[in-house]
Amino acid sequence: MSTSETFSNDIEGRAMLCQAVIRSAGALALRGFRDIAQAGFTMKGPQDFLTETDAASEAHIRGRIAAAFPDDGFFGEEGGGEIRDRVWVVDPIDGTANFARGIPHFCISIGYIENGVAQFGAIYNPALDELHFARLGRGATRNGSKISVAGTSRFDTASVELGWSTRVPNATYLGVAAALLGKGANVRRCGSGALGLAYVADGRSDGYVELHMNSWDCVPGLLIVEEAGGRVCPFMELGSLREGGPVLAAAAGIASGISEASGIPLAAENNTPDAGTQQAGIQAA
């Protein structure tokens, strides 16, 4: 699809562009993944991997969006950007440590926020050709088929992913892990927070917890989880779009227990299909 193509100047047009550009960026990322043994990686900081493909993917996505909607803001992991009333939030490769080590568990994550409300989110793993997508009030899908969170209600059958960040002391993470294990949950870590959220939405995991997560990693996934019938934290009340914050997303049946174990509150339960509770209060602060 060429950059000269036009999209309607509304949410529908932007959603169409999102699904097109995330797949083209995925093709770019997959080529880089196949060549990673030769290309190698560098480090931005402790446990913070960077490859040439991260920058190339973000430049590709940024260019496509700017060509179609030049007045929209863009906030990406690698290049930052300007947060406006209409803003795209992008991680060009989430799970870069996996990507750099030849593990096919990575993705591109794109969300779109308009007037403080996340309107759609997309998470694409090109290695598996799996696209998780949600529009506000329209449910969540994987490759076009409707998905929903698991019906799990007991911790002795639950699998919960616990993400990790250098911004939080290890002892705090170990305390959360101990609390989850104490409830009987299986605790795992797979190395991509965005995919961790997508897997909660898809019923592959029962919960995802991370004590600090950047907005480009979680805004799309939180919407996808909620549209799939899950419970989430009020991310933008606990943190901010620019600085990030703690994240919790879970199947409804064990969400309260995960909240208790992690110390992360849940957003008010939403019983209507057309308004994501975690969407209220998204700010640029």
N, C-alpha and C positions, 0 to 999 in steps of 0.2 A: 504494500500500500504506500503510495507516494505522499510526501509532505504537502503536495499541491491539492490533495483532496480536501473538501470542505465538510464540516460537521455543523449541525444546527446549533445556534448559540443558546442552548438551554441544557438542563441536566441530562436529558436523553442523548444529545449530541456528545456531551462530555463522557458519558458512560460508554458510548460506542467507541470513542477515541481511546478511552482507558483500556478496553478489552483488546483493541487492535495493537496499541503500542506496547502493552505488557507482553503480548506474544512475540512481537518483533524484537523487543529487548531480551526476551527469553531465548530466542534463536541466537542472538549475539552472545549471551551468557553461556549458552551450551557450547558454542564454538570455542570460547575461552576456556571452559572447563575441560574440554578434550585436549587442549594444548597446555594445561597448567603445569605439567611436569617440566616443560621447557621454559615457560614464562616465569614461573616462581611467584614469590610474594614478598612484600615488605611489611613492616610493623609500624602502625601509628602510635602505639603505646602497648603496655602490658596486655597480652591476650587480645589485641585489637589488630586484626589482619587486614591487609590491603593488597589488592591485585590491580593490574591494569584494566581488567574487565569491569571492576566497580566504577571507575571513572568513565569508561567508554559507555557503559549501560546508562549511567545517569545523564551523560551528555546527549545520548540518543533520545531518551525520554524527555528531557528538558527541551530539546530542539523541536520535537514533534508537537509538544504542548504549546510552545511559544508560537509556532507557525500557525496553529489552529486558533488559539485563544491568547493573543499577545497581552491582554490586559489582566490575565489571571496571575496570581502569585504562585511561586514555586518554592518549596522548602525541602531540600534533599540532604541525605546524610553526608555526601562528599563535598558538595559545594555550598551548602546552606541556602540562602535566598531570602526573599521578602515575603512576609506573611500579610496577605490582604484579605478583604471580605470574601473573595473567591480564591482559594488556595489549594494547590495540589501538594500532598505530603508523600515523599517517595524515598524508599530504600532500594537502590539499584541492584544490590545483592544482599540479602539477609542470610546469615549463615556462612559468612566469608571464610571462617576457620575450616568449616567442612569443605567448602569449595576449594580452598587452597591445598587441602590434603587429599583431594580426589574422592570425597564422600558425596554422593548425589542427593544430599538433603540440604537444599538451599532454595532460595526463591527470590522473586521480585515482588515488592509490596507497594501498592499505589492506593492512596485515598484522596477523596475530594471533599472539601469542606466549603460550604456556602453560608455566609451570615451566621457563623458559629455552629452549624449543624453538619455533621458528616452525612453526605448524601449517598455515597457509594464507596465500596472498597473492593480491591482485587488482590489476590495472592496467587502467584503462578510459579509452580515448580517445573521448569522446562525438562528436567531429567526424566520426570514421570508424565509430562504433558498433562498436568492437573491444574486447572484454573478454578479457584474458589472465588465466588463473586457474590456481592449483595448490594441491592438498592434499598434505601430506607423505605420501610413499609411494604416491601415486595418479597420478602423472604430471601433465603440464601441457596446457592447452587454450587455444584461441582460439575464442570463441563456441561452446564445446562440442565442438569438433573437436580431436583430439590433435595436438600439435605436437612438434617435435624440433629440436635445434640442427643447424647445417649440418655437412656432412661434410668441410669444407675442411681440407686438410692442407698447403697451400703458401701462403706469404706473397704470392707474386706473383699470387694470385687472391683474396686476403683483403681485406675491408673492416673496419676497426677504428674504433670511435668513441672519441674522447678527450674526456671531460668536463673541466670547468674550474672551479676554485674560487679565490676571493680569499685563502683561507687558505694557499695554497701559492705560493711565488715563481714568477713567469712563466718564469724561466730553467729551473726544474725541469721544468715542462711542456714547454718547447721541447726539452729534452734527451730526454724520453720520445718526443715526436713525431719527433725526428730518428732515434732508435733504431728506431722502428717503420717509418719511411720507408726507413731503411737496410736493413731486412729485405725490403723490397719491397711492404709493405702500402699500401693506400689508407687515409689517415687522414681522418676527417670529424668534424664536431661539429654536432649537430642541436638542442641546447638543452633536452632533457628527459632526465635521467638514468634515470628510471624507464622511460620508453619505450625508451631505449637498451638497457636490460636485457631488456625484453620482446622487442625485436627480435633480440637474440642467441638467446633461447629459441626464437624462431620461424624461425630460419635466415635472417633478413633482413640481419643483421650477423654477423660472425664473432667479434667481441670487443668488450668495453666496458671502458674503464679510466678511473678518476678518482682523483686522489691524495688528495682528501678529499670524502666524501659523507656527508650526514646519514642517520640510520637510517630515517627515514620515506620517504626516496627510494629506499632500496636493499634493505631487509629483504624486502619482498614480491618484488622482482625477482630477488634471489639465489636464493630458493626456487624460483621459476618456472624459472630457468635450470637449476638442478640437477635439478629434476624432468623437464626436457626433455632431459637427458643431457649437459649441459655441465659444465665445471669452473669453480669459483669460489674466491675467497680465503677464508681463515678470518676473516671480517669482525670478529667480536666478540673475537677474540684480538688483532687489530691495532688495534682502537679500542674503542668502547663504544656502547651503545644511546643514551645521553644526549649524548655528545660526537661521535659519528660516527668515521669513519676511512677508510682507502684501500679502493678497490673494484676488483676484477678479476673478469670473467666472460667465458668464451670457449668456443667449440667445442673439443672435446677435442683435435682434431688440431693446433691451433696454440697451445693454452693455455700450454705450457711456454715457447714463444718469446715470447709476450706477457708472461709473468711475468719473463723475462730482460730484456726491453726496459724494463719499467716498474719493476722492483725490488720488485714486490708478490708475495709468495709465494702458492702455491696450497695449498688444503687437501688433505689426504691424499685420494688418488683413491678414490672410492666405487663399488664394483662391484655393490652390491645395490640393488634398486629401492625399498627401504622405509625408508631412513634417510639424510637429507641430512647430509653431512659438515660443511657450514658451520654447521649448527644447534648443534653442541656449544658450550657455554660462553657463550651469550647472557646477559649480565648487565645490571643497571641502572646500573652504575658510570658 
